[in-house]
Amino acid sequence: MAITTFAVRQFFQIASEYGNFNRPASTYVVTGSVSRLLIDAGRSNLAADSFTMNTDQGSVNFTSGGTAGWWPSPSIETTGYGVIVGGNDGFANSTPDGRVSTVSCWGWPASEDQASNDAKFIALASIVTGVEIATTASAKTNLQSRGYYYQYPKGYQGQSPGTGPGSDS
């Protein structure tokens, strides 16, 4: 269960230093304890995507060509993956195209029942955080307090409403 990239769902981290902001068109926003992630919901040409947002720091331009950018992850709609995403300001991950991202993604394939998905989620959260975790509640707390986000496969408890199909927490 190492860091993996996937071709479908896309995240873009907005560091906490920007404060509040208005989300750009065709995105969802997930707020964590350290940073916020935009989730693509219909933007095109993400490799060259740029947008301007009004933030607490004034009007700020974000572009995928810099050290930020959209970062791929699993789609629970088509591949049945659960996912943990690191969107922490201090979390760095080198990528094949030379950028350093503060967003990285780990995934686990969906199981047939809630208990099996919970067990996989706990095991993966333990690896990601470096802490031995025993319960689903502890896994969620440990991830959130470190600035990570999680998403269960479609149809299982562990999703939060309001961020689109499949949803993220």
N, C-alpha and C positions, 0 to 999 in steps of 0.2 A: 504494500500500500504506500507507494512513494508518490511524490508530486507528479501529476499527470496533466497533460493538456488534451482538450477535446475540441471538436470542431463546431459545436452548436451554441450553447449559451454563452453570453459575453458579459464581463464585468469591467467597470471603470472605477477606480478608487478616487474619491475626493477627500483629501487630507483634512483633518480636524481644524487645521489653522485657518481654513476658509470660512469657518462658522456656518451660519445658515445660508441657504441658497435656494433658488427656484430651479427645479429640475428642467433639463432640456426636453424638447418634444420627443416622443416615442421611447421614453425610458421609464423605469420604475426606480424608486430609491429605497434602499435598505439602510437603516441607521443602526450602527453598532456602538460599542462603548468607547471606541477610539477614533473610528473614521466612518465614512459613509460610502456605500457602493451604489453605482448606477448599474441597472440591469437593462440590457438592450431589449427593447420591445418593438423593434421595427425600423431602426435606423439602417441605412445602407452604406456600403463602402467603408466599413469600420476601420480598415487599414489606413485610410486617409481622412478619417472623421475629425472634425473640429467643431466646437460650439462655444458660445460665450454665455456665461451665467452671471447673474447679479448675486454677489456674495457679501458677507460682512466685510470683506477686503476690497469691495468695489466690484466693478465689472472685470471678470477674469476670463481669458481665453484658454480653453483646454484643447489640446490636439493629440491625436494618437501617434504622431510622428516623434514625439519627445520621449521622456522617461515615464510618462503616464501611458495612456492608451487602453484599448479594449483587450481583455485577456480571456481566453476561451475556457470553458468548463463543460461538464456534462449537461445533457438535456434529459430531465426526467420524463419529458413528454415522449421521446422517441427511444431512448436507450435504457430507461429504468434505473438510472443511477441515483444514489444519495450523494451528497457533496458537502465538503467542508472547504470554505474559502478563507484564506488569510488576507484581510484587508487592513492590516495594522500598519500604522505609519512607520514603525521600526522594522518591518518584515520585508526582507529583500530576496528576490529570486532572479537569477540570471536567465535569459531566454536565448534561443538559438539565433535570433536576429540582432543580438548585442545589447538590447535594452535591459535595464534592471527594473523589475516590476516590484511594487509593494503589494501585489495581488498574486497569490498562488492557489492552486486548487488540488484537492485530494478527492478521490471518489471511491464508492463501494457499490457493487452491483446489487440491485434489489433482491431481497429474499421473498419467500412465499408468505411470511406472516410477520406481524408486528414485533414479536419477541426476537425473531432472528435479525430483523433490521435494527432493533435496539442494540443487540449484542455487537453487530458490526459497527454501528455508530460509536458505541463506547470504546471498542478496540481501536478504531481509527482516531478518535479524539485523544486517547491515551498516547498514541504515537505522535500526533500533531503537537500536543502541548508538552510532551515529555513528562507527564504526571500519570501515575497509575490511578485509573478512575474505575469505580465499581458500579455506578448507577447512571441511568439516563439523565436524571436531574443534575447530577454532578458534572456529567459531560457537557451539558448545555451551559451551566454556570461557568465552568472552566474555560470553555471556548469564548463565551461572550465577554468575560472579564479580561481576556487577552486580545480582544478585537477581531475575533474570527466570526464567521457566519456559517450557518448550516442549513441544509435542505434535505428533507427525506424524499424518497421516491414518491411519485404520485399515488394517492390513495392511502397513504399511511400517516399516522399521527406524527407530528414533527414539522409540519408546514405551518406558516402563519399567513393569514389572508391579507389581501390588499396589495400584493406585488405582482399580480398576474398569474397566469396558468402555471401550476407547479410551485409557485411561491417560494420564498426564502425567509429564514429567520435570522 
